[in-house]
Amino acid sequence: MLAPTAASAQQTNEQLAARCAELGALYDRYNARRGEGSGGPDMTRLGAGIDCQKGRYQQGIKALEDLLQRSRIAYPPAGS
């Protein structure tokens, strides 16, 4: 069995953008249930969305994964 090369192991921008969207939608789905007076928008989530929109996928994905972990929301591993 051959080990993957660094080039083939790299994800494309399209894959990273899709991962950002997937994680963001998952977080939004479970955190949309917050009621009135919940303290306003989640600034970390907003920042992650901006990172993803600007092509800073690694930063956005990391922030979203951290948010999901803190909220105890299960999410699929990368590359699945």
All heavy atoms as a GROMACS GRO file, in nm:
protein
  595
    1MET      N    1   0.084  -0.117   0.000
    1MET     CA    2   0.000   0.000   0.000
    1MET      C    3   0.089   0.124   0.000
    1MET      O    4   0.183   0.134   0.077
    1MET     CB    5  -0.089  -0.004   0.124
    1MET     CG    6  -0.191   0.103   0.125
    1MET     SD    7  -0.319   0.052   0.243
    1MET     CE    8  -0.362   0.208   0.306
    2LEU      N    9   0.056   0.218  -0.084
    2LEU     CA   10   0.135   0.340  -0.096
    2LEU      C   11   0.082   0.447  -0.002
    2LEU      O   12  -0.038   0.464   0.013
    2LEU     CB   13   0.131   0.393  -0.239
    2LEU     CG   14   0.191   0.302  -0.346
    2LEU    CD1   15   0.166   0.359  -0.483
    2LEU    CD2   16   0.339   0.283  -0.322
    3ALA      N   17   0.172   0.519   0.058
    3ALA     CA   18   0.132   0.632   0.143
    3ALA      C   19   0.093   0.748   0.055
    3ALA      O   20   0.154   0.772  -0.048
    3ALA     CB   21   0.246   0.671   0.235
    4PRO      N   22  -0.011   0.823   0.093
    4PRO     CA   23  -0.050   0.938   0.010
    4PRO      C   24   0.057   1.046   0.014
    4PRO      O   25   0.122   1.066   0.116
    4PRO     CB   26  -0.179   0.987   0.074
    4PRO     CG   27  -0.178   0.932   0.213
    4PRO     CD   28  -0.095   0.807   0.208
    5THR      N   29   0.076   1.113  -0.098
    5THR     CA   30   0.171   1.222  -0.102
    5THR      C   31   0.107   1.346  -0.040
    5THR      O   32  -0.014   1.353  -0.025
    5THR     CB   33   0.213   1.254  -0.246
    5THR    OG1   34   0.097   1.297  -0.318
    5THR    CG2   35   0.274   1.133  -0.314
    6ALA      N   36   0.188   1.443  -0.008
    6ALA     CA   37   0.136   1.566   0.053
    6ALA      C   38   0.037   1.634  -0.041
    6ALA      O   39  -0.063   1.688   0.004
    6ALA     CB   40   0.251   1.659   0.088
    7ALA      N   41   0.065   1.631  -0.171
    7ALA     CA   42  -0.024   1.698  -0.266
    7ALA      C   43  -0.160   1.630  -0.271
    7ALA      O   44  -0.263   1.696  -0.276
    7ALA     CB   45   0.039   1.699  -0.404
    8SER      N   46  -0.164   1.499  -0.269
    8SER     CA   47  -0.294   1.431  -0.276
    8SER      C   48  -0.368   1.436  -0.144
    8SER      O   49  -0.489   1.422  -0.139
    8SER     CB   50  -0.276   1.286  -0.322
    8SER     OG   51  -0.207   1.212  -0.222
    9ALA      N   52  -0.296   1.458  -0.035
    9ALA     CA   53  -0.359   1.466   0.097
    9ALA      C   54  -0.420   1.605   0.119
    9ALA      O   55  -0.507   1.619   0.204
    9ALA     CB   56  -0.259   1.435   0.206
   10GLN      N   57  -0.376   1.705   0.044
   10GLN     CA   58  -0.429   1.840   0.060
   10GLN      C   59  -0.573   1.846   0.008
   10GLN      O   60  -0.605   1.789  -0.094
   10GLN     CB   61  -0.346   1.939  -0.021
   10GLN     CG   62  -0.215   1.974   0.038
   10GLN     CD   63  -0.229   2.068   0.158
   10GLN    OE1   64  -0.336   2.115   0.191
   10GLN    NE2   65  -0.119   2.091   0.224
   11GLN      N   66  -0.656   1.914   0.083
   11GLN     CA   67  -0.793   1.933   0.038
   11GLN      C   68  -0.799   2.056  -0.052
   11GLN      O   69  -0.726   2.152  -0.032
   11GLN     CB   70  -0.886   1.951   0.157
   11GLN     CG   71  -0.903   1.825   0.239
   11GLN     CD   72  -1.003   1.846   0.351
   11GLN    OE1   73  -0.990   1.938   0.429
   11GLN    NE2   74  -1.102   1.760   0.355
   12THR      N   75  -0.889   2.052  -0.149
   12THR     CA   76  -0.906   2.167  -0.238
   12THR      C   77  -0.984   2.276  -0.165
   12THR      O   78  -1.050   2.251  -0.064
   12THR     CB   79  -0.983   2.127  -0.364
   12THR    OG1   80  -1.117   2.091  -0.327
   12THR    CG2   81  -0.916   2.012  -0.437
   13ASN      N   82  -0.976   2.396  -0.219
   13ASN     CA   83  -1.054   2.506  -0.162
   13ASN      C   84  -1.203   2.475  -0.164
   13ASN      O   85  -1.274   2.513  -0.073
   13ASN     CB   86  -1.025   2.636  -0.236
   13ASN     CG   87  -0.894   2.698  -0.194
   13ASN    OD1   88  -0.836   2.663  -0.091
   13ASN    ND2   89  -0.846   2.792  -0.273
   14GLU      N   90  -1.248   2.406  -0.267
   14GLU     CA   91  -1.390   2.370  -0.275
   14GLU      C   92  -1.428   2.275  -0.161
   14GLU      O   93  -1.534   2.289  -0.100
   14GLU     CB   94  -1.422   2.306  -0.410
   14GLU     CG   95  -1.415   2.404  -0.524
   14GLU     CD   96  -1.404   2.337  -0.659
   14GLU    OE1   97  -1.380   2.214  -0.665
   14GLU    OE2   98  -1.418   2.408  -0.759
   15GLN      N   99  -1.341   2.180  -0.132
   15GLN     CA  100  -1.368   2.088  -0.021
   15GLN      C  101  -1.366   2.161   0.112
   15GLN      O  102  -1.450   2.135   0.199
   15GLN     CB  103  -1.265   1.974  -0.021
   15GLN     CG  104  -1.280   1.877  -0.136
   15GLN     CD  105  -1.162   1.783  -0.146
   15GLN    OE1  106  -1.046   1.824  -0.133
   15GLN    NE2  107  -1.191   1.655  -0.166
   16LEU      N  108  -1.271   2.251   0.129
   16LEU     CA  109  -1.261   2.327   0.254
   16LEU      C  110  -1.381   2.420   0.270
   16LEU      O  111  -1.435   2.434   0.379
   16LEU     CB  112  -1.130   2.406   0.258
   16LEU     CG  113  -1.004   2.321   0.268
   16LEU    CD1  114  -0.880   2.407   0.249
   16LEU    CD2  115  -0.998   2.246   0.400
   17ALA      N  116  -1.424   2.482   0.161
   17ALA     CA  117  -1.542   2.570   0.166
   17ALA      C  118  -1.666   2.488   0.203
   17ALA      O  119  -1.749   2.533   0.283
   17ALA     CB  120  -1.562   2.640   0.032
   18ALA      N  121  -1.677   2.368   0.148
   18ALA     CA  122  -1.789   2.281   0.180
   18ALA      C  123  -1.785   2.240   0.327
   18ALA      O  124  -1.889   2.232   0.394
   18ALA     CB  125  -1.789   2.158   0.090
   19ARG      N  126  -1.666   2.214   0.378
   19ARG     CA  127  -1.651   2.178   0.520
   19ARG      C  128  -1.692   2.295   0.609
   19ARG      O  129  -1.761   2.276   0.710
   19ARG     CB  130  -1.505   2.138   0.547
   19ARG     CG  131  -1.474   2.103   0.689
   19ARG     CD  132  -1.527   1.968   0.727
   19ARG     NE  133  -1.479   1.931   0.860
   19ARG     CZ  134  -1.535   1.838   0.934
   19ARG    NH1  135  -1.637   1.770   0.888
   19ARG    NH2  136  -1.488   1.811   1.053
   20CYS      N  137  -1.652   2.415   0.575
   20CYS     CA  138  -1.693   2.534   0.649
   20CYS      C  139  -1.846   2.544   0.651
   20CYS      O  140  -1.905   2.567   0.757
   20CYS     CB  141  -1.637   2.661   0.584
   20CYS     SG  142  -1.472   2.708   0.634
   21ALA      N  143  -1.907   2.529   0.536
   21ALA     CA  144  -2.052   2.540   0.527
   21ALA      C  145  -2.121   2.431   0.608
   21ALA      O  146  -2.220   2.457   0.678
   21ALA     CB  147  -2.096   2.533   0.381
   22GLU      N  148  -2.068   2.309   0.600
   22GLU     CA  149  -2.126   2.196   0.674
   22GLU      C  150  -2.122   2.220   0.825
   22GLU      O  151  -2.223   2.205   0.894
   22GLU     CB  152  -2.049   2.069   0.638
   22GLU     CG  153  -2.087   1.947   0.719
   22GLU     CD  154  -1.997   1.828   0.693
   22GLU    OE1  155  -1.874   1.846   0.672
   22GLU    OE2  156  -2.050   1.716   0.694
   23LEU      N  157  -2.006   2.260   0.875
   23LEU     CA  158  -1.991   2.282   1.019
   23LEU      C  159  -2.072   2.403   1.065
   23LEU      O  160  -2.134   2.400   1.172
   23LEU     CB  161  -1.843   2.299   1.056
   23LEU     CG  162  -1.754   2.177   1.033
   23LEU    CD1  163  -1.610   2.211   1.065
   23LEU    CD2  164  -1.801   2.058   1.114
   24GLY      N  165  -2.072   2.508   0.986
   24GLY     CA  166  -2.149   2.627   1.021
   24GLY      C  167  -2.298   2.598   1.027
   24GLY      O  168  -2.366   2.641   1.120
   25ALA      N  169  -2.348   2.524   0.930
   25ALA     CA  170  -2.490   2.489   0.929
   25ALA      C  171  -2.525   2.401   1.049
   25ALA      O  172  -2.632   2.417   1.110
   25ALA     CB  173  -2.526   2.418   0.798
   26LEU      N  174  -2.438   2.309   1.082
   26LEU     CA  175  -2.462   2.221   1.196
   26LEU      C  176  -2.468   2.302   1.326
   26LEU      O  177  -2.559   2.285   1.406
   26LEU     CB  178  -2.352   2.115   1.204
   26LEU     CG  179  -2.367   2.006   1.308
   26LEU    CD1  180  -2.492   1.923   1.282
   26LEU    CD2  181  -2.244   1.916   1.305
   27TYR      N  182  -2.374   2.392   1.344
   27TYR     CA  183  -2.373   2.476   1.464
   27TYR      C  184  -2.498   2.563   1.468
   27TYR      O  185  -2.564   2.573   1.572
   27TYR     CB  186  -2.247   2.562   1.468
   27TYR     CG  187  -2.241   2.648   1.592
   27TYR    CD1  188  -2.202   2.594   1.714
   27TYR    CD2  189  -2.279   2.782   1.588
   27TYR    CE1  190  -2.198   2.671   1.829
   27TYR    CE2  191  -2.275   2.859   1.703
   27TYR     CZ  192  -2.235   2.802   1.823
   27TYR     OH  193  -2.232   2.880   1.936
   28ASP      N  194  -2.532   2.623   1.356
   28ASP     CA  195  -2.649   2.711   1.350
   28ASP      C  196  -2.778   2.635   1.382
   28ASP      O  197  -2.865   2.686   1.450
   28ASP     CB  198  -2.660   2.778   1.213
   28ASP     CG  199  -2.548   2.877   1.188
   28ASP    OD1  200  -2.480   2.919   1.283
   28ASP    OD2  201  -2.529   2.911   1.069
   29ARG      N  202  -2.788   2.514   1.332
   29ARG     CA  203  -2.909   2.434   1.353
   29ARG      C  204  -2.933   2.411   1.502
   29ARG      O  205  -3.045   2.423   1.550
   29ARG     CB  206  -2.898   2.300   1.282
   29ARG     CG  207  -3.024   2.215   1.298
   29ARG     CD  208  -3.016   2.080   1.227
   29ARG     NE  209  -2.943   2.086   1.102
   29ARG     CZ  210  -2.853   1.996   1.064
   29ARG    NH1  211  -2.825   1.891   1.140
   29ARG    NH2  212  -2.792   2.007   0.949
   30TYR      N  213  -2.830   2.379   1.575
   30TYR     CA  214  -2.847   2.345   1.716
   30TYR      C  215  -2.844   2.467   1.808
   30TYR      O  216  -2.889   2.458   1.922
   30TYR     CB  217  -2.743   2.243   1.760
   30TYR     CG  218  -2.773   2.108   1.702
   30TYR    CD1  219  -2.705   2.061   1.592
   30TYR    CD2  220  -2.874   2.028   1.756
   30TYR    CE1  221  -2.734   1.938   1.536
   30TYR    CE2  222  -2.904   1.904   1.701
   30TYR     CZ  223  -2.834   1.860   1.592
   30TYR     OH  224  -2.864   1.739   1.537
   31ASN      N  225  -2.791   2.578   1.762
   31ASN     CA  226  -2.785   2.696   1.846
   31ASN      C  227  -2.888   2.801   1.808
   31ASN      O  228  -2.891   2.908   1.867
   31ASN     CB  229  -2.644   2.755   1.846
   31ASN     CG  230  -2.555   2.676   1.937
   31ASN    OD1  231  -2.573   2.677   2.058
   31ASN    ND2  232  -2.462   2.602   1.879
   32ALA      N  233  -2.974   2.772   1.713
   32ALA     CA  234  -3.081   2.865   1.674
   32ALA      C  235  -3.194   2.864   1.777
   32ALA      O  236  -3.281   2.948   1.774
   32ALA     CB  237  -3.134   2.828   1.536
   33ARG      N  238  -3.192   2.770   1.867
   33ARG     CA  239  -3.299   2.757   1.966
   33ARG      C  240  -3.284   2.852   2.084
   33ARG      O  241  -3.363   2.847   2.176
   33ARG     CB  242  -3.302   2.612   2.018
   33ARG     CG  243  -3.332   2.514   1.909
   33ARG     CD  244  -3.340   2.375   1.963
   33ARG     NE  245  -3.352   2.280   1.854
   33ARG     CZ  246  -3.294   2.165   1.849
   33ARG    NH1  247  -3.220   2.124   1.950
   33ARG    NH2  248  -3.310   2.085   1.746
   34ARG      N  249  -3.181   2.933   2.080
   34ARG     CA  250  -3.162   3.027   2.191
   34ARG      C  251  -3.278   3.126   2.194
   34ARG      O  252  -3.322   3.175   2.092
   34ARG     CB  253  -3.030   3.101   2.173
   34ARG     CG  254  -2.913   3.008   2.182
   34ARG     CD  255  -2.781   3.065   2.145
   34ARG     NE  256  -2.773   3.209   2.142
   34ARG     CZ  257  -2.660   3.274   2.135
   34ARG    NH1  258  -2.547   3.210   2.131
   34ARG    NH2  259  -2.658   3.405   2.131
   35GLY      N  260  -3.325   3.156   2.313
   35GLY     CA  261  -3.440   3.243   2.328
   35GLY      C  262  -3.402   3.389   2.335
   35GLY      O  263  -3.286   3.427   2.326
   36GLU      N  264  -3.503   3.472   2.354
   36GLU     CA  265  -3.481   3.615   2.368
   36GLU      C  266  -3.394   3.641   2.491
   36GLU      O  267  -3.403   3.570   2.590
   36GLU     CB  268  -3.613   3.688   2.382
   36GLU     CG  269  -3.690   3.696   2.252
   36GLU     CD  270  -3.815   3.781   2.268
   36GLU    OE1  271  -3.808   3.884   2.337
   36GLU    OE2  272  -3.917   3.742   2.212
   37GLY      N  273  -3.314   3.744   2.483
   37GLY     CA  274  -3.228   3.779   2.595
   37GLY      C  275  -3.110   3.684   2.611
   37GLY      O  276  -3.051   3.675   2.717
   38SER      N  277  -3.075   3.615   2.504
   38SER     CA  278  -2.967   3.516   2.514
   38SER      C  279  -2.829   3.579   2.504
   38SER      O  280  -2.730   3.509   2.507
   38SER     CB  281  -2.984   3.410   2.406
   38SER     OG  282  -2.973   3.469   2.278
   39GLY      N  283  -2.822   3.710   2.490
   39GLY     CA  284  -2.692   3.775   2.491
   39GLY      C  285  -2.642   3.818   2.355
   39GLY      O  286  -2.529   3.861   2.342
   40GLY      N  287  -2.720   3.807   2.252
   40GLY     CA  288  -2.680   3.854   2.120
   40GLY      C  289  -2.611   3.748   2.038
   40GLY      O  290  -2.604   3.632   2.075
   41PRO      N  291  -2.558   3.790   1.925
   41PRO     CA  292  -2.496   3.695   1.833
   41PRO      C  293  -2.367   3.636   1.889
   41PRO      O  294  -2.300   3.697   1.972
   41PRO     CB  295  -2.468   3.779   1.708
   41PRO     CG  296  -2.457   3.919   1.758
   41PRO     CD  297  -2.549   3.928   1.876
   42ASP      N  298  -2.335   3.518   1.843
   42ASP     CA  299  -2.213   3.450   1.883
   42ASP      C  300  -2.099   3.505   1.796
   42ASP      O  301  -2.090   3.474   1.677
   42ASP     CB  302  -2.230   3.299   1.864
   42ASP     CG  303  -2.111   3.221   1.916
   42ASP    OD1  304  -1.996   3.268   1.902
   42ASP    OD2  305  -2.134   3.113   1.970
   43MET      N  306  -2.014   3.586   1.856
   43MET     CA  307  -1.909   3.654   1.780
   43MET      C  308  -1.807   3.556   1.723
   43MET      O  309  -1.753   3.579   1.614
   43MET     CB  310  -1.840   3.759   1.867
   43MET     CG  311  -1.935   3.869   1.914
   43MET     SD  312  -2.030   3.946   1.781
   43MET     CE  313  -1.905   4.043   1.704
   44THR      N  314  -1.781   3.447   1.793
   44THR     CA  315  -1.688   3.347   1.740
   44THR      C  316  -1.746   3.285   1.614
   44THR      O  317  -1.676   3.264   1.515
   44THR     CB  318  -1.658   3.239   1.845
   44THR    OG1  319  -1.607   3.302   1.963
   44THR    CG2  320  -1.558   3.137   1.794
   45ARG      N  321  -1.876   3.256   1.616
   45ARG     CA  322  -1.942   3.198   1.499
   45ARG      C  323  -1.939   3.296   1.383
   45ARG      O  324  -1.911   3.259   1.268
   45ARG     CB  325  -2.087   3.158   1.534
   45ARG     CG  326  -2.175   3.124   1.416
   45ARG     CD  327  -2.121   3.005   1.338
   45ARG     NE  328  -2.202   2.972   1.225
   45ARG     CZ  329  -2.170   3.001   1.098
   45ARG    NH1  330  -2.058   3.064   1.070
   45ARG    NH2  331  -2.249   2.965   0.999
   46LEU      N  332  -1.967   3.422   1.410
   46LEU     CA  333  -1.964   3.523   1.305
   46LEU      C  334  -1.824   3.535   1.246
   46LEU      O  335  -1.807   3.543   1.124
   46LEU     CB  336  -2.010   3.658   1.359
   46LEU     CG  337  -2.158   3.668   1.396
   46LEU    CD1  338  -2.188   3.802   1.461
   46LEU    CD2  339  -2.246   3.645   1.275
   47GLY      N  340  -1.723   3.535   1.332
   47GLY     CA  341  -1.585   3.544   1.285
   47GLY      C  342  -1.544   3.424   1.200
   47GLY      O  343  -1.476   3.439   1.099
   48ALA      N  344  -1.590   3.306   1.241
   48ALA     CA  345  -1.560   3.185   1.163
   48ALA      C  346  -1.624   3.194   1.025
   48ALA      O  347  -1.564   3.156   0.924
   48ALA     CB  348  -1.609   3.061   1.237
   49GLY      N  349  -1.746   3.244   1.020
   49GLY     CA  350  -1.814   3.260   0.892
   49GLY      C  351  -1.741   3.357   0.801
   49GLY      O  352  -1.727   3.334   0.681
   50ILE      N  353  -1.691   3.466   0.859
   50ILE     CA  354  -1.615   3.564   0.780
   50ILE      C  355  -1.485   3.501   0.731
   50ILE      O  356  -1.447   3.520   0.614
   50ILE     CB  357  -1.590   3.691   0.863
   50ILE    CG1  358  -1.722   3.765   0.885
   50ILE    CG2  359  -1.485   3.781   0.796
   50ILE    CD1  360  -1.715   3.876   0.987
   51ASP      N  361  -1.416   3.426   0.818
   51ASP     CA  362  -1.294   3.358   0.774
   51ASP      C  363  -1.322   3.269   0.654
   51ASP      O  364  -1.248   3.270   0.556
   51ASP     CB  365  -1.234   3.274   0.888
   51ASP     CG  366  -1.159   3.358   0.990
   51ASP    OD1  367  -1.119   3.472   0.958
   51ASP    OD2  368  -1.141   3.309   1.103
   52CYS      N  369  -1.429   3.192   0.662
   52CYS     CA  370  -1.464   3.102   0.552
   52CYS      C  371  -1.496   3.180   0.424
   52CYS      O  372  -1.452   3.143   0.315
   52CYS     CB  373  -1.582   3.013   0.591
   52CYS     SG  374  -1.539   2.889   0.717
   53GLN      N  375  -1.570   3.288   0.437
   53GLN     CA  376  -1.606   3.369   0.321
   53GLN      C  377  -1.483   3.431   0.255
   53GLN      O  378  -1.479   3.447   0.133
   53GLN     CB  379  -1.701   3.482   0.360
   53GLN     CG  380  -1.840   3.437   0.393
   53GLN     CD  381  -1.926   3.550   0.446
   53GLN    OE1  382  -1.879   3.661   0.473
   53GLN    NE2  383  -2.054   3.522   0.461
   54LYS      N  384  -1.383   3.464   0.334
   54LYS     CA  385  -1.262   3.529   0.282
   54LYS      C  386  -1.155   3.429   0.239
   54LYS      O  387  -1.044   3.467   0.206
   54LYS     CB  388  -1.206   3.624   0.386
   54LYS     CG  389  -1.304   3.733   0.423
   54LYS     CD  390  -1.237   3.866   0.428
   54LYS     CE  391  -1.339   3.972   0.464
   54LYS     NZ  392  -1.343   4.078   0.371
   55GLY      N  393  -1.188   3.299   0.244
   55GLY     CA  394  -1.093   3.198   0.199
   55GLY      C  395  -0.995   3.153   0.306
   55GLY      O  396  -0.901   3.080   0.276
   56ARG      N  397  -1.015   3.194   0.429
   56ARG     CA  398  -0.929   3.151   0.541
   56ARG      C  399  -0.994   3.028   0.604
   56ARG      O  400  -1.038   3.029   0.719
   56ARG     CB  401  -0.913   3.265   0.642
   56ARG     CG  402  -0.843   3.387   0.584
   56ARG     CD  403  -0.814   3.492   0.689
   56ARG     NE  404  -0.935   3.548   0.746
   56ARG     CZ  405  -0.987   3.667   0.715
   56ARG    NH1  406  -0.928   3.743   0.625
   56ARG    NH2  407  -1.097   3.710   0.774
   57TYR      N  408  -1.000   2.923   0.523
   57TYR     CA  409  -1.077   2.804   0.560
   57TYR      C  410  -1.024   2.734   0.684
   57TYR      O  411  -1.102   2.692   0.769
   57TYR     CB  412  -1.081   2.705   0.443
   57TYR     CG  413  -1.140   2.765   0.318
   57TYR    CD1  414  -1.064   2.780   0.204
   57TYR    CD2  415  -1.273   2.808   0.316
   57TYR    CE1  416  -1.118   2.837   0.089
   57TYR    CE2  417  -1.327   2.865   0.202
   57TYR     CZ  418  -1.249   2.878   0.088
   57TYR     OH  419  -1.304   2.934  -0.024
   58GLN      N  420  -0.894   2.721   0.695
   58GLN     CA  421  -0.838   2.650   0.811
   58GLN      C  422  -0.878   2.718   0.942
   58GLN      O  423  -0.916   2.651   1.038
   58GLN     CB  424  -0.685   2.641   0.800
   58GLN     CG  425  -0.636   2.559   0.682
   58GLN     CD  426  -0.677   2.413   0.689
   58GLN    OE1  427  -0.712   2.361   0.794
   58GLN    NE2  428  -0.676   2.346   0.576
   59GLN      N  429  -0.870   2.851   0.946
   59GLN     CA  430  -0.908   2.924   1.068
   59GLN      C  431  -1.056   2.909   1.096
   59GLN      O  432  -1.097   2.889   1.210
   59GLN     CB  433  -0.873   3.073   1.055
   59GLN     CG  434  -0.726   3.101   1.047
   59GLN     CD  435  -0.676   3.113   0.904
   59GLN    OE1  436  -0.716   3.038   0.815
   59GLN    NE2  437  -0.586   3.206   0.880
   60GLY      N  438  -1.138   2.922   0.992
   60GLY     CA  439  -1.283   2.909   1.009
   60GLY      C  440  -1.324   2.771   1.056
   60GLY      O  441  -1.406   2.757   1.146
   61ILE      N  442  -1.265   2.668   0.995
   61ILE     CA  443  -1.296   2.530   1.033
   61ILE      C  444  -1.255   2.504   1.177
   61ILE      O  445  -1.330   2.445   1.254
   61ILE     CB  446  -1.229   2.431   0.935
   61ILE    CG1  447  -1.298   2.440   0.798
   61ILE    CG2  448  -1.232   2.289   0.990
   61ILE    CD1  449  -1.225   2.368   0.687
   62LYS      N  450  -1.136   2.548   1.214
   62LYS     CA  451  -1.088   2.528   1.352
   62LYS      C  452  -1.183   2.594   1.452
   62LYS      O  453  -1.221   2.535   1.553
   62LYS     CB  454  -0.947   2.583   1.366
   62LYS     CG  455  -0.892   2.581   1.507
   62LYS     CD  456  -0.848   2.442   1.545
   62LYS     CE  457  -0.773   2.442   1.677
   62LYS     NZ  458  -0.851   2.400   1.790
   63ALA      N  459  -1.222   2.717   1.425
   63ALA     CA  460  -1.313   2.789   1.516
   63ALA      C  461  -1.448   2.718   1.526
   63ALA      O  462  -1.504   2.704   1.635
   63ALA     CB  463  -1.332   2.933   1.469
   64LEU      N  464  -1.500   2.671   1.413
   64LEU     CA  465  -1.629   2.602   1.414
   64LEU      C  466  -1.620   2.469   1.489
   64LEU      O  467  -1.710   2.433   1.566
   64LEU     CB  468  -1.679   2.580   1.271
   64LEU     CG  469  -1.728   2.707   1.201
   64LEU    CD1  470  -1.741   2.683   1.052
   64LEU    CD2  471  -1.858   2.755   1.261
   65GLU      N  472  -1.512   2.395   1.467
   65GLU     CA  473  -1.494   2.269   1.540
   65GLU      C  474  -1.485   2.294   1.690
   65GLU      O  475  -1.544   2.221   1.769
   65GLU     CB  476  -1.371   2.194   1.488
   65GLU     CG  477  -1.392   2.134   1.351
   65GLU     CD  478  -1.267   2.066   1.295
   65GLU    OE1  479  -1.155   2.092   1.346
   65GLU    OE2  480  -1.281   1.989   1.198
   66ASP      N  481  -1.414   2.400   1.729
   66ASP     CA  482  -1.405   2.434   1.872
   66ASP      C  483  -1.542   2.468   1.929
   66ASP      O  484  -1.577   2.425   2.039
   66ASP     CB  485  -1.309   2.552   1.893
   66ASP     CG  486  -1.163   2.515   1.870
   66ASP    OD1  487  -1.131   2.393   1.862
   66ASP    OD2  488  -1.080   2.608   1.858
   67LEU      N  489  -1.622   2.546   1.854
   67LEU     CA  490  -1.756   2.581   1.900
   67LEU      C  491  -1.844   2.456   1.916
   67LEU      O  492  -1.917   2.442   2.014
   67LEU     CB  493  -1.824   2.676   1.800
   67LEU     CG  494  -1.784   2.822   1.806
   67LEU    CD1  495  -1.843   2.897   1.687
   67LEU    CD2  496  -1.828   2.884   1.936
   68LEU      N  497  -1.836   2.368   1.818
   68LEU     CA  498  -1.916   2.245   1.824
   68LEU      C  499  -1.875   2.159   1.943
   68LEU      O  500  -1.960   2.104   2.013
   68LEU     CB  501  -1.904   2.167   1.693
   68LEU     CG  502  -1.974   2.234   1.573
   68LEU    CD1  503  -1.926   2.171   1.443
   68LEU    CD2  504  -2.125   2.222   1.587
   69GLN      N  505  -1.746   2.148   1.967
   69GLN     CA  506  -1.698   2.069   2.081
   69GLN      C  507  -1.745   2.130   2.212
   69GLN      O  508  -1.794   2.058   2.300
   69GLN     CB  509  -1.545   2.060   2.080
   69GLN     CG  510  -1.493   1.967   1.975
   69GLN     CD  511  -1.341   1.968   1.967
   69GLN    OE1  512  -1.273   2.047   2.032
   69GLN    NE2  513  -1.286   1.880   1.884
   70ARG      N  514  -1.733   2.262   2.226
   70ARG     CA  515  -1.777   2.328   2.350
   70ARG      C  516  -1.926   2.313   2.372
   70ARG      O  517  -1.972   2.306   2.485
   70ARG     CB  518  -1.741   2.476   2.347
   70ARG     CG  519  -1.598   2.500   2.390
   70ARG     CD  520  -1.570   2.647   2.402
   70ARG     NE  521  -1.525   2.691   2.271
   70ARG     CZ  522  -1.538   2.812   2.222
   70ARG    NH1  523  -1.597   2.906   2.291
   70ARG    NH2  524  -1.493   2.843   2.104
   71SER      N  525  -2.002   2.309   2.263
   71SER     CA  526  -2.148   2.294   2.272
   71SER      C  527  -2.190   2.148   2.280
   71SER      O  528  -2.309   2.119   2.285
   71SER     CB  529  -2.214   2.360   2.151
   71SER     OG  530  -2.186   2.498   2.148
   72ARG      N  531  -2.091   2.060   2.278
   72ARG     CA  532  -2.116   1.915   2.282
   72ARG      C  533  -2.207   1.869   2.168
   72ARG      O  534  -2.299   1.790   2.187
   72ARG     CB  535  -2.172   1.874   2.417
   72ARG     CG  536  -2.072   1.896   2.528
   72ARG     CD  537  -2.117   1.834   2.657
   72ARG     NE  538  -2.008   1.844   2.754
   72ARG     CZ  539  -2.020   1.901   2.873
   72ARG    NH1  540  -2.134   1.950   2.911
   72ARG    NH2  541  -1.917   1.906   2.954
   73ILE      N  542  -2.179   1.921   2.051
   73ILE     CA  543  -2.250   1.883   1.930
   73ILE      C  544  -2.157   1.795   1.848
   73ILE      O  545  -2.046   1.835   1.813
   73ILE     CB  546  -2.291   2.007   1.848
   73ILE    CG1  547  -2.383   2.098   1.930
   73ILE    CG2  548  -2.358   1.966   1.716
   73ILE    CD1  549  -2.409   2.234   1.867
   74ALA      N  550  -2.202   1.674   1.822
   74ALA     CA  551  -2.120   1.581   1.742
   74ALA      C  552  -2.116   1.629   1.597
   74ALA      O  553  -2.215   1.678   1.544
   74ALA     CB  554  -2.179   1.442   1.749
   75TYR      N  555  -1.999   1.614   1.536
   75TYR     CA  556  -1.985   1.652   1.395
   75TYR      C  557  -1.898   1.548   1.326
   75TYR      O  558  -1.816   1.481   1.388
   75TYR     CB  559  -1.926   1.793   1.380
   75TYR     CG  560  -1.790   1.810   1.443
   75TYR    CD1  561  -1.674   1.793   1.368
   75TYR    CD2  562  -1.777   1.846   1.577
   75TYR    CE1  563  -1.549   1.809   1.426
   75TYR    CE2  564  -1.653   1.864   1.635
   75TYR     CZ  565  -1.540   1.846   1.559
   75TYR     OH  566  -1.416   1.863   1.614
   76PRO      N  567  -1.918   1.531   1.194
   76PRO     CA  568  -1.842   1.430   1.121
   76PRO      C  569  -1.695   1.468   1.111
   76PRO      O  570  -1.663   1.587   1.103
   76PRO     CB  571  -1.908   1.427   0.983
   76PRO     CG  572  -1.976   1.559   0.971
   76PRO     CD  573  -2.012   1.603   1.109
   77PRO      N  574  -1.607   1.371   1.112
   77PRO     CA  575  -1.464   1.401   1.097
   77PRO      C  576  -1.437   1.454   0.956
   77PRO      O  577  -1.514   1.431   0.863
   77PRO     CB  578  -1.396   1.265   1.119
   77PRO     CG  579  -1.501   1.164   1.091
   77PRO     CD  580  -1.633   1.228   1.125
   78ALA      N  581  -1.328   1.525   0.942
   78ALA     CA  582  -1.289   1.578   0.812
   78ALA      C  583  -1.266   1.466   0.714
   78ALA      O  584  -1.218   1.360   0.750
   78ALA     CB  585  -1.163   1.663   0.826
   79GLY      N  586  -1.303   1.491   0.589
   79GLY     CA  587  -1.280   1.393   0.484
   79GLY      C  588  -1.383   1.284   0.476
   79GLY      O  589  -1.366   1.186   0.405
   80SER      N  590  -1.492   1.296   0.551
   80SER     CA  591  -1.594   1.191   0.544
   80SER      C  592  -1.710   1.233   0.458
   80SER      O  593  -1.727   1.342   0.422
   80SER     CB  594  -1.645   1.156   0.683
   80SER     OG  595  -1.705   1.268   0.743
   0.00000   0.00000   0.00000
